């Protein structure tokens, strides 16, 4: 039986990558397969920086050492960052697609500890639920029904880097419901967010983000409508997740380049999984072929999205009509306002 280490795809390594690794770790290609794999997944930061510098020099970039030093802080142009990611992916990924998860693992764990995507998702769900319970002792932990929600990964497709986003169908449809509801609410009650009295206040090296609704005098009605719709969306998303778990379809939907506002030369893939039985069939060492083996037409996905967004839009209009007829603006419901502090870069990036 093949091991994960047997899936190292040297055929995807460009000559520049081979020479860069040799310059930093001359004994690499003489190591046993398992040790090579472990080195790639647990690569020391100084080795990675030196390999990046060697790759930059090989591709004719000036100030290679300084650029390699700044690169881990994302202090390089996006286009160059994408090229570096592409050069490195055959080194840091595993299996026939050089796949890697761009997510954090618990100390002592790596992608090698999870033979399937299901094993990873169950482990991450348990970790997240325990963390929520620590923050809020009254929190009731949810049973597992599939938890992937915009989980990021990377792989190689056709010799090029591909950014991969992984989501459960219920979570993906929940996002479509929210987008449809937001557009309908905006149509019914035009509104915008304006700076509040504390917006931009500095405290402890952070900046406060304080935005308030401006709905032309209908702020109370708008907030009540939003509150009801958000509760409806969360309830329906959880219902759909349980329905799909209990009546599994074991399918995937592969959506190529689904995102707007990305660099023109970037390659993206959205993979949507119907339920945990689909995750059980996905191995990281054969990620794309396993996903394609379960893939269903995107028309099926569109039918589910259309059904749920239609139901959501109908609910928005029902609740809006009821509130217009019964809402008393003089009765103000107490809502806890959270104090949001941000890093200055993040705050200014939000405009």
LINSUL-V383134 format. One line per field, one symbol per residue. ss: DSSP state (A for helix, B for strand, O for the rest). phi: phi as a letter, one per 30 degrees, with the letter a starting at -180 (. if undefined). Layout:
# LINSUL-V383134
ss=???
phi=???
This chain:
# LINSUL-V383134
ss=OOOAAAAOOAAAOOAAAAAAAAAAOOOAAAOOAAAAAAAAAOOOAAAAAAAAAAAAAAOOOOOAAAAAAAAOOOOOOAAAAAAAAAAAAAAAOBOOOOBBBOOOOOOOOOAAAOOOAAAAAAAAAAAAAAAAAAAOOOOOOOOOOOOOOOBBBBBBBOOBBBBBBBBBAAAAAAAAAAAAAAAAAAAAOOOBBBBOOOOOOBBOOBBBBOBBBBOOOOAAAAAAAAAAAAAAAAAAAAAAAAAAAAOOOOOBBBBBOOOOOOOOOOOBBBBBBOOAAAAOOOOAAAAAAAAAAOBOOAAAAAAAAAAAAAAAAAAAAAAAAAAAAAOOOOOOOOOOOOOBBBBAAAAAAOO
phi=.dceddcdcdddddeddedddddcbecedcddeddddddddcdeedddddddddddddcicdhdddddddedchcbeeddedddedddeddccbidchdbccbdcdeicbdddbdbddedddddeddddddddddbeddcddddbjbebhdcbbacbiibdbdcccbdeddddeddddddddddddddbeaacbeddcdjdcaiicbdcbcbdbbijceddddddeddddddddddddddddedddbdchbbbccdhdcdhcedcdcbbccccdaeddddcccddbeddddddcdbedddddddeddddddddddedddddddedbdcddccddbdcdcccbdeddddddi
